């Protein structure tokens, strides 16, 4: 996927859903954990040196998995390449759980599934399709039948495979 570097930098300056200084270790063998300012903005996880304004990098939280690694730590790996795993160390198990929950809710796919769920709940309660007034109720992206049925689809950044 291609990104415009200036647009990503502008996005990294937007208000964050979550931000904290965490220990972070990249996917390279032998890499050591370094303190990084980690900032969640929409479905991107930006990471910075604590004293710098420009991000060192960003992780697009789509088709990935978040897993508890040890108490107070979690990892993000990508379904296309599970060996590409980033490790994060938090100050507490509570902070770790907050990060994992937020990361799982960050993906477009999670938001789409939530929209479909609440759309159906509103339809059950009112008998009306809430998307009809916007003229988008028939679009494929808002249909349940467009969801993969393999039970292993990405939810919330995928962040965890469904059982």
C-alpha positions in Angstrom: 0.0 0.0 0.0 1.3 3.4 -0.9 1.1 6.4 1.4 1.9 10.1 1.0 4.6 10.9 3.6 3.3 14.5 4.2 -0.2 13.2 4.7 1.0 10.6 7.2 3.0 13.2 9.1 -0.1 15.5 9.2 -2.2 12.6 10.5 0.4 11.9 13.2 -0.1 15.4 14.5 -3.9 14.8 15.0 -5.4 14.2 18.4 -4.7 10.7 19.5 -7.3 8.2 20.8 -4.4 7.0 23.1 -0.8 8.0 23.6 1.8 6.8 26.0 5.5 6.2 26.4 6.0 2.4 26.0 8.9 0.1 25.6 8.9 -1.0 21.9 10.9 -3.7 20.2 10.8 -4.2 16.4 10.6 -7.4 14.4 14.4 -7.7 13.7 16.2 -10.5 15.5 18.2 -9.2 18.4 16.5 -5.9 18.6 16.2 -4.4 22.1 13.2 -2.6 23.6 13.5 1.2 23.4 11.3 3.9 25.0 9.0 5.3 22.3 6.1 7.7 22.4 3.3 5.5 20.9 0.2 7.3 19.5 -3.0 5.7 18.2 -4.7 7.9 15.5 -7.6 6.3 13.7 -6.2 3.0 12.4 -2.5 4.0 12.5 -0.1 3.4 15.4 2.6 6.0 15.2 5.8 5.7 17.1 8.3 8.5 17.9 11.5 9.1 19.8 10.3 10.7 23.0 12.0 14.0 22.2 11.1 14.3 18.5 8.0 15.7 16.8 8.3 13.6 13.6 7.3 9.9 13.8 9.9 7.2 13.3 7.3 5.0 11.7 3.7 3.9 11.6 1.8 0.6 11.7 -1.4 0.3 9.8 -3.7 -1.7 12.1 -5.5 -3.7 9.4 -5.1 -7.5 9.0 -3.1 -7.8 12.1 -3.3 -9.5 15.4 -2.7 -8.2 18.9 -1.8 -10.8 21.6 -0.8 -10.7 25.2 2.9 -11.6 25.5 3.7 -11.5 29.2 2.1 -9.6 32.1 2.3 -6.0 31.1 3.3 -6.7 27.5 1.6 -7.3 24.1 2.6 -7.8 20.5 1.2 -6.8 17.1 1.8 -9.2 14.2 0.5 -9.0 10.6 -1.4 -11.8 9.0 0.6 -11.6 5.7 3.8 -12.1 7.6 3.4 -13.4 11.2 7.2 -13.2 11.7 6.9 -9.4 11.5 6.0 -8.9 15.1 6.3 -5.7 17.2 6.5 -6.1 21.0 5.4 -3.4 23.5 6.0 -3.2 27.2 3.5 -1.2 29.4 3.9 0.1 32.9 1.1 -2.2 34.2 -1.2 -5.0 33.2 -4.1 -2.5 33.3 -2.4 -0.2 30.8 -1.6 -3.2 28.6 -5.2 -4.2 28.6 -6.3 -0.7 27.7 -3.9 -0.6 24.7 -4.9 -4.1 23.5 -8.6 -3.1 23.7 -8.1 0.2 21.8 -6.0 -1.5 19.1 -8.6 -4.1 18.5 -11.2 -1.4 18.0 -9.0 0.6 15.6 -9.5 -1.1 12.3 -11.9 -0.2 9.5 -13.2 -3.8 9.5 -14.1 -3.5 13.2 -15.9 -0.2 12.6 -17.7 -1.8 9.6 -18.8 -4.8 11.6 -20.0 -2.5 14.4 -22.0 -0.4 12.0 -23.6 -3.5 10.6 -24.5 -4.8 14.0 -26.0 -1.6 15.3 -27.8 -1.1 11.9 -29.5 -4.5 12.4 -30.3 -3.7 16.1 -32.0 -0.4 15.1 -33.9 -2.1 12.3 -35.2 -4.7 14.8 -36.3 -2.0 17.2 -37.8 0.5 14.7 -38.6 -1.6 11.6 -36.6 1.0 9.6 -33.2 0.9 8.0 -31.2 3.8 9.5 -28.9 4.0 6.4 -31.8 4.4 4.0 -32.1 8.1 4.6 -28.5 8.6 3.4 -29.1 6.5 0.2 -26.4 4.0 1.0 -28.4 1.1 2.5 -27.9 -1.1 -0.6 -24.1 -0.6 -0.8 -22.2 -3.9 -0.5 -19.9 -2.7 2.2 -22.8 -2.3 4.6 -24.2 -5.8 3.9 -23.8 -8.8 6.2 -23.5 -11.2 3.3 -20.3 -9.4 2.2 -18.5 -10.6 5.4 -16.2 -13.6 5.0 -17.7 -16.7 6.5 -14.4 -18.4 7.4 -14.5 -17.5 11.0 -11.0 -16.1 10.8 -11.8 -12.6 9.5 -10.1 -9.5 10.9 -12.0 -7.8 13.6 -10.8 -4.7 15.1 -7.6 -4.6 13.3 -7.8 -8.1 13.5 -6.3 -8.1 16.1 -7.5 -11.5 17.3 -8.5 -14.4 15.2 -12.1 -15.4 15.8 -12.7 -18.9 17.2 
